[in-house]
Amino acid sequence: MEKLFAYFQSQHFSEKVAQKIANSFSKKTFKKGDFFVEEGKTCRYLGLAEI
């Protein structure tokens, strides 16, 4: 989550706020061919790709 924290700080969020935002995310790994969203279902998550 360090990259996410650093990104929010680079966008001029305070350290405290950036940490709160970064801590609200959790890392989930997908295998090739897995789907983030399923057809006909409502997505309740925000996804970011780490490259």
C-alpha positions as CSV (number, residue, x, y, z in Angstrom):
1,M,0.0,0.0,0.0
2,E,3.0,2.3,0.1
3,K,2.6,3.2,-3.6
4,L,-1.0,4.1,-3.0
5,F,-0.1,6.2,0.0
6,A,2.7,7.9,-2.0
7,Y,0.3,8.6,-4.8
8,F,-2.3,10.3,-2.5
9,Q,0.5,12.4,-0.9
10,S,1.7,13.5,-4.3
11,Q,-1.9,14.8,-4.9
12,H,-1.4,17.1,-1.9
13,F,-3.4,15.1,0.6
14,S,-2.1,15.4,4.1
15,E,-0.2,12.5,5.5
16,K,-3.0,11.6,7.9
17,V,-5.7,11.7,5.2
18,A,-3.5,9.8,2.7
19,Q,-2.9,7.1,5.2
20,K,-6.6,6.8,6.0
21,I,-7.4,6.5,2.3
22,A,-4.6,4.0,1.6
23,N,-5.7,1.9,4.6
24,S,-9.2,1.6,3.3
25,F,-7.9,-0.5,0.4
26,S,-7.0,-4.2,0.5
27,K,-4.8,-6.0,-1.9
28,K,-6.4,-8.9,-3.9
29,T,-4.6,-10.8,-6.5
30,F,-6.3,-12.2,-9.6
31,K,-5.1,-15.0,-11.8
32,K,-5.1,-14.7,-15.6
33,G,-8.7,-15.2,-16.8
34,D,-10.3,-14.2,-13.5
35,F,-13.0,-11.6,-13.7
36,F,-13.3,-8.5,-11.4
37,V,-17.0,-8.0,-12.3
38,E,-19.6,-10.6,-13.2
39,E,-22.3,-10.0,-15.8
40,G,-25.6,-9.1,-14.2
41,K,-24.1,-8.2,-10.8
42,T,-23.5,-4.9,-9.2
43,C,-19.9,-4.1,-8.5
44,R,-19.2,-2.9,-5.0
45,Y,-15.5,-2.4,-5.3
46,L,-12.9,-0.1,-6.8
47,G,-10.0,-1.7,-8.5
48,L,-6.5,-0.4,-9.2
49,A,-3.9,-2.2,-11.2
50,E,-0.4,-2.4,-9.8
51,I,2.2,-2.5,-12.6
